[in-house]
């Protein structure tokens, strides 16, 4: 799949939400050990949304990109959960590293390996909202808790994040290229099940500001310059996505 490249005149990219025929060609599945999650486009009122179901399993949908984020670059999305994992899930340990909803931002280098840096926004079971910590599997992945607990289960929640600001909080400096956005539901470590919905994943990439004109002065002119994972393709039917499993 060819990565999406943002041109200067573009201001917004809707990565998920239209669900027109062929939309799934922009996404690939990345699998973990065990059976994959089930991804299905369903109707909710007059809207189409992506439903993700896991049963002691987990996998992600991955959208490749090639974007240099600026201070004003943002990402937004909507998500809804049926329930969280148990309140006593040890989310900072490998045995509890499961979340009913994740949104990943992956930064250069592009290929998934231990040197790849990523921000993982999660809907946690018990870690407080606003908490930031490293993944128990890799210090190059920063977990950012944006929702926590059961209070908002069953409700659509809109999230808006400033990418560079969050990256600095996690890694202490500005990022290079944003190479992918991914959504994930996983319950493989805790042997649980989950039902989660995603919609309207949008990158907001403001147009570059025009250089300000510099007035001339009469005396002197002043000039200013300016986990082991495998990848498989998937097929779609009219309303349902089915994934081909690797042996």
N, C-alpha and C positions, 0 to 999 in steps of 0.2 A: 504494500500500500504506500502511496506517495504522501509524504507529510504535507499538511496544509501550510502555506506560507502567506503571511499577512503583508499586503501591500500598503504603501504609505497612505492611500486614500481611504482605506477601510477603517471603520470605527467600532463595529461590533461583529462578532462571529457567534452564531447560534450553533453550538456543537451538538445539542440534543434537544428535541422537543417538537420538531416538525413532523417527523415520522412519515415522510413521503416515501413513495416507492424507491427502494434502493438506498435508503438512509444508512442501513447497516454496513454498507461498503466502506464507510469512513471509520468503522470501528472493528477491532479485532479482539478476540478473547485471549486472556492470559490465565492459564490454569495453574492450580496448585495440586498437591497430592489429594487423591480421593475424587469422588464424583464432582462434576462442575455444578455451579448454580444454574438455575433455569431463568432465562430472560424472555419476557413476553410483553408485547405491546397490547395494552388493554384500554378500554373506554371507561372514563370516569366522568359522569355527566356528559357534556359535549366535547370533552377534551380527551386526547390520547396521551397516555403516560406509559413509562416503562416500569413493569413489575418484575422484581427480582425475588426468587425463592431459593432458600438453601435448606438443606437437611444434613447436618453434620458435614458440611461441605463449604466450598468457597471458590470463587473465581471473579475475574475483573473484566470489564470492557475498557478498551484502551484506544484513545484517539491521538494519533501522532500530530505534532505541530512543529513549527520552526519560528519562534517569536522571541524577539528581544524585548522583555517587559520594561516599561518605564515606571516612574514614580506614580503615574496616574492609571496604570493598567489594573483592571479589576476583573474578578470572576464572580458570577452569581449563579445560583441554582435553587430549585425547590426540591424538597424531599419529605417523605412521610414514612413513619414506621408503624408496624402493628404493635410491637412491644420491644423492650430492651432485653438484653441478657440479664441473668440474675444479679441482684444488687451486690453480691459478694464476689463477683468475677474479678480475679486479680489482673487487671488490665495492663499493668506494667511488667508482667512476667510472661514468658513464652506460653505457659499453659493457659493463660487468659487473654492472649493477644487476638481477640475476636471482637468485631463490632458489627452491629446490624446495619450500619451505613458508613461508608467511607467515600470521600472524594480526594483523589491524589492529584497533585501538581508535580510533574517530574522535570528535572532540569539536567542540562548537559553534564556528562555525555549521555547520548540517547539510549544506548543499549542498557538493559536491566542488569546491573551488577552491583557489587558492594560499594563501588565508588560513586554510583549515581546518587545525587541528592534529591530528596523529595519532601514535600509537605503533605501530610496526610490529615485532612480534616475529618473528624469522626463525630458520631453520635454515640456517646459513651453510656455505660450502665451506671457508673458511680463516680468517675473522676469529675471534679467540678468544671463547669464551663469556664473557659479562659485558660485552663491549665495547658502547659506545653512541656513535653518530655520526649525522650528519644525512644524509638522502637526497641523492644528487647531483642530483636533479631539483627538490627543494624543501626549504628550511631549516625548513619547518613540519612536516616528517615526521621523527621520531626513530627510527632503527633500533636495536633492542635485540637483541643476539645471545643467544639462550637455549640453542641447540644448535649445534654446529659439528663438521664433519668426518664421517668415515665409520664411526666406532667403533660407533655405535648404529643403523646402518642395518639395516632388517629387523626392528627391535624397536619395540613400542609404547612411547612415552615420555609420561609424565604431567607436565604443566606447571601450576604454580600461581603467579599473579602478584597483587601488591597494586597496584591501579590507581593510587591517588593517590600512593603512594610512587614508583612508576615515572614518573609524570607529572612529579613534582617533580625527579627526576633528569635528565629530558630538558629540561624547560622552566623549571624554577626556581620554580614556584609550583603551587598546587592548581588542578585543572581546574574548569570550569563543568559543562555538561551533557555526558554521554556520549551521542552521537547514533547510533552504529552500531558493530557488530562485523562484520568481514569476514574471509573466508579466501581465500587466493590462492596459485596456483602460476604462475610465469612463467619462461619460457626463451626469450623472443623476442629479447632483445638478444644473447644468446650463441649463438643458433641450435642449441639443444640440446633434448633431450626429458627428461621427468620423469614419475614415477609416485609419487603421494603419497596418504595416507589420513588422514582426520580423523574424530573422534568425540567425543561427550560434552563439548560446549562449554557450560559452566555459569557463570552469574553468581551469585555469593554476595553477597546484599544483606542484611546483618543488620538485624533490627528495631531501631528507635530505642530507646535506653535510656530507661527510665522515670526521671523526675526524682527525685533522692534527697530524702527528707523531711528537713526541717531542724529539729533540736530547739530548743525554746525555752529561754532562760535566764531565771533569776528576776529579774535586775536590768535588763538591757537586752535587748530582743528584736531579734535580728539576722535580716534577711531577705535571702535570696539569690535573684537572678533568673538566672534562667538566661540525470600524463601525459594527452593528450586522450582522454576517456572517453565512451562512450555507454552508455545504459541500455536494456535490452530485457527484456520479460517472457519467461518460459519455460514450457514444458509438460512434463508428466511422464507416462511410462507406468508400468507396475506397478513395475519395478525400475530404470528408466533415465530419465535426464533428457535431453531434447533441447532445444537452444537455437535460437531463431530468430535468424538473423544479419541485421544491418542492411546495407544496400548501401553 
